[in-house]
Amino acid sequence: TIRGNVRLHYLEGYTVETEILHWYAASRVLQTDAPVQIHSALVSIVGTGLLGNVEQQRFVLQDDVHAAFQVQ
């Protein structure tokens, strides 16, 4: 468990930010019930709660999800 200003930067150009993040190494899963922000140059997504599969680079925000996209 990591607490306080957690930021994950991915080579694909997006960042995941939250205040607490749990890492389950055996299943390679990230999880939090805290507010989450995912952003890149083209998208900004906020929500509460996250379940992420690191192998698949798939993240699911659980509640109160809002997204904004920049159209090029």
C-alpha positions as CSV (number, residue, x, y, z in Angstrom):
1,T,0.0,0.0,0.0
2,I,1.3,3.4,-1.0
3,R,-0.2,6.5,0.6
4,G,0.0,10.2,-0.1
5,N,0.2,11.9,-3.5
6,V,0.6,8.7,-5.5
7,R,1.4,9.2,-9.2
8,L,1.9,6.5,-11.8
9,H,3.4,7.7,-15.1
10,Y,3.0,5.4,-18.1
11,L,5.2,5.4,-21.2
12,E,2.0,5.7,-23.3
13,G,1.7,9.3,-22.0
14,Y,-0.9,9.1,-19.3
15,T,-0.7,9.6,-15.5
16,V,-2.8,8.0,-12.8
17,E,-3.1,10.1,-9.5
18,T,-4.7,9.2,-6.2
19,E,-4.0,9.4,-2.5
20,I,-3.8,5.7,-1.6
21,L,-3.1,2.7,-3.8
22,H,-3.0,-1.0,-3.1
23,W,-0.8,-3.3,-5.2
24,Y,-1.5,-7.0,-5.3
25,A,1.6,-8.5,-6.8
26,A,0.4,-12.1,-7.2
27,S,-2.5,-11.0,-9.5
28,R,-0.8,-7.8,-10.7
29,V,-3.7,-5.7,-9.7
30,L,-3.9,-2.1,-8.5
31,Q,-6.9,-1.0,-6.4
32,T,-8.1,2.0,-4.5
33,D,-11.4,3.3,-3.1
34,A,-10.1,6.9,-3.1
35,P,-10.7,9.6,-5.7
36,V,-8.6,9.0,-8.9
37,Q,-7.5,11.2,-11.8
38,I,-6.3,9.7,-15.1
39,H,-5.0,12.2,-17.6
40,S,-2.9,12.7,-20.7
41,A,-2.5,15.4,-23.3
42,L,-5.9,14.5,-24.9
43,V,-8.0,13.2,-22.0
44,S,-8.8,13.9,-18.4
45,I,-10.9,11.4,-16.4
46,V,-11.9,11.6,-12.8
47,G,-13.8,9.2,-10.6
48,T,-13.8,7.4,-7.3
49,G,-12.4,3.9,-6.9
50,L,-10.1,2.1,-9.3
51,L,-9.4,-1.4,-10.2
52,G,-6.5,-1.9,-12.6
53,N,-5.0,-4.9,-14.3
54,V,-1.4,-4.0,-15.0
55,E,-0.8,-6.8,-17.6
56,Q,-3.7,-5.6,-19.7
57,Q,-3.2,-1.9,-18.9
58,R,-6.9,-1.9,-18.2
59,F,-8.3,0.5,-15.6
60,V,-11.9,0.6,-14.4
61,L,-13.1,3.6,-12.4
62,Q,-15.9,2.6,-10.0
63,D,-18.1,5.6,-9.3
64,D,-18.9,9.2,-10.1
65,V,-16.9,9.1,-13.4
66,H,-16.4,12.2,-15.5
67,A,-14.3,12.6,-18.6
68,A,-13.2,15.4,-20.9
69,F,-11.6,14.9,-24.3
70,Q,-9.6,17.3,-26.4
71,V,-10.4,16.9,-30.1
72,Q,-7.6,17.4,-32.5
